[in-house]
Each structure stands twice: as C-alpha cells, then as structure tokens.
Amino acid sequence: EVQLVESGGGLVRAGGSLTLSCAASGFSIDDYTIGWFRQAPGKEREGVSCISNVGTTYYADSVKGRFTISSDKSKNTVYLHMNSLKPEDTAVYYCAAGNLLLLRQWVFPQEWDYWGQGTQVTVSS
C-alpha cells in the first residue's frame, strides 16, 4: 500500500523556521519524484518544490533562497526545510509522489499519482 504521511506543521512567527517531513511507505523514494505543494484558503494548490529520484530539485520562485528540499533514503523520507517564513507561506502543505513523464511539468498537480493528507503551516506576523 502506497502511503505518504506529512508531519512537522505548526504555528511559527514570521522570520522563523520549520521543517516538514514526508514519510513514504509501500514504495521506495529511490523510484519516484517527490514534491511539496501548498494550498491556502480560497487558492489553488501550487507547487513549492520537488526532488527527483536522482536528486534534481526545483523550487517555486516565491520560495527560492528560503526553502530547501532534501531526502534521507535510509528513512525513506523527504524533508522541506523552510526558513525566513512569511505570513503568505501560510497554507496546508502536501507531499506528493509520482513518476513524471516530464519533470518540468512538476508544478501541475494532475501529473502526480499519490498524495499525503496535508499538514497545516501558519505563519503569524
């Protein structure tokens, strides 16, 4: 059974840091691209970052220089390290897994096969 479980969300003040975890089970992250998306109230789900099975990474312009995606294959887990958080980062964050035909299309949710349940990140000013 393929499963993705996010954790690490919470309340943090602007300028603070938070690290999210995406624990995968039922498959190895060696075989998939893993992505992070977020969705704020009233907004569409947007791509934040992704990492391919060979370590290629992508970031949304809005988070470049502030967020870092990484993986720990021994734990079958992908992380999103978030620094210098802003109130506009407030959203439910989801991790996703897929075998994307074209990695450059990672920002489109319909390209992904599996999704976690989401974890809330709230950044206060």
C-alpha positions as CSV (number, residue, x, y, z in Angstrom):
1,E,0.0,0.0,0.0
2,V,1.4,3.3,-1.1
3,Q,1.2,6.0,1.7
4,L,2.6,9.4,2.3
5,V,2.4,11.0,5.7
6,E,3.3,14.6,6.3
7,S,4.3,16.0,9.7
8,G,6.0,19.0,11.2
9,G,3.5,21.7,10.6
10,G,2.5,24.2,13.2
11,L,2.4,27.8,14.2
12,V,5.5,29.9,13.8
13,R,6.3,33.6,13.8
14,A,7.3,35.5,10.7
15,G,11.1,35.1,10.2
16,G,11.1,31.7,11.9
17,S,11.9,28.3,10.5
18,L,10.0,25.0,10.3
19,T,10.9,21.6,8.8
20,L,8.3,19.4,7.3
21,S,8.7,15.6,6.8
22,C,7.1,13.4,4.2
23,A,7.4,9.7,5.2
24,A,6.8,7.3,2.4
25,S,5.7,3.7,2.8
26,G,4.8,1.0,0.3
27,F,7.4,2.2,-2.1
28,S,11.0,3.4,-2.2
29,I,11.6,7.1,-2.8
30,D,14.5,5.9,-5.0
31,D,11.9,5.1,-7.6
32,Y,9.8,8.3,-7.5
33,T,9.9,12.0,-7.7
34,I,8.6,13.6,-4.5
35,G,7.0,17.0,-4.5
36,W,5.7,19.6,-2.0
37,F,2.6,21.6,-2.7
38,R,0.6,24.0,-0.7
39,Q,-2.9,25.3,-0.7
40,A,-4.1,28.4,1.1
41,P,-7.8,29.1,1.7
42,G,-9.5,30.2,-1.5
43,K,-6.4,29.5,-3.6
44,E,-5.4,26.8,-6.0
45,R,-2.9,24.2,-5.0
46,E,0.6,25.4,-6.0
47,G,3.9,23.6,-6.4
48,V,6.5,24.5,-3.9
49,S,9.4,22.2,-4.6
50,C,10.3,18.8,-5.8
51,I,13.2,16.4,-5.9
52,S,13.7,13.6,-8.4
53,N,14.9,10.1,-7.7
54,V,18.3,11.2,-8.9
55,G,18.5,14.4,-6.8
56,T,17.3,17.0,-9.3
57,T,15.5,19.8,-7.4
58,Y,13.1,22.5,-8.4
59,Y,11.6,25.4,-6.5
60,A,8.9,27.9,-6.9
61,D,10.2,31.4,-7.4
62,S,8.3,32.5,-4.2
63,V,10.4,30.2,-2.0
64,K,13.8,30.2,-3.7
65,G,16.5,31.0,-1.3
66,R,14.3,30.3,1.7
67,F,13.2,26.7,1.3
68,T,15.3,23.6,0.8
69,I,14.1,20.1,-0.2
70,S,16.2,17.1,0.9
71,S,15.8,13.4,1.2
72,D,17.0,10.7,3.5
73,K,16.9,7.4,1.6
74,S,17.7,5.4,4.7
75,K,14.5,6.7,6.3
76,N,12.5,6.8,3.0
77,T,11.6,10.4,3.9
78,V,11.7,13.7,2.1
79,Y,12.0,17.0,4.0
80,L,11.1,20.6,3.3
81,H,13.3,23.0,5.3
82,M,11.5,26.4,5.5
83,N,13.4,29.4,6.6
84,S,12.6,33.1,6.8
85,L,8.9,32.3,6.8
86,K,6.4,34.9,5.8
87,P,2.6,35.1,6.5
88,E,2.0,34.4,2.9
89,D,3.5,31.0,3.4
90,T,0.5,30.1,5.5
91,A,-1.2,27.1,3.9
92,V,-1.8,23.4,4.1
93,Y,1.3,21.7,2.8
94,Y,1.0,18.4,0.9
95,C,3.6,16.0,-0.3
96,A,3.1,14.0,-3.5
97,A,4.8,11.2,-5.3
98,G,4.9,10.4,-9.0
99,N,6.8,9.0,-11.9
100,L,6.6,12.2,-14.0
101,L,7.0,11.8,-17.8
102,L,8.3,15.3,-18.0
103,L,9.9,16.6,-14.8
104,R,9.5,20.2,-16.0
105,Q,5.7,19.7,-15.6
106,W,6.0,19.1,-11.8
107,V,4.0,22.3,-10.9
108,F,0.8,20.7,-12.2
109,P,-1.0,18.7,-9.6
110,Q,-2.6,16.4,-12.2
111,E,0.9,15.0,-13.0
112,W,1.2,13.4,-9.6
113,D,0.0,9.9,-8.5
114,Y,-0.1,9.9,-4.7
115,W,-0.8,12.5,-2.1
116,G,-0.5,12.8,1.6
117,Q,-3.1,14.2,3.9
118,G,-1.5,17.6,4.4
119,T,-0.1,19.4,7.4
120,Q,-1.0,23.0,8.4
121,V,1.6,25.7,8.5
122,T,0.6,29.0,10.0
123,V,2.9,32.0,10.0
124,S,2.0,34.9,12.2
125,S,3.2,38.4,11.8
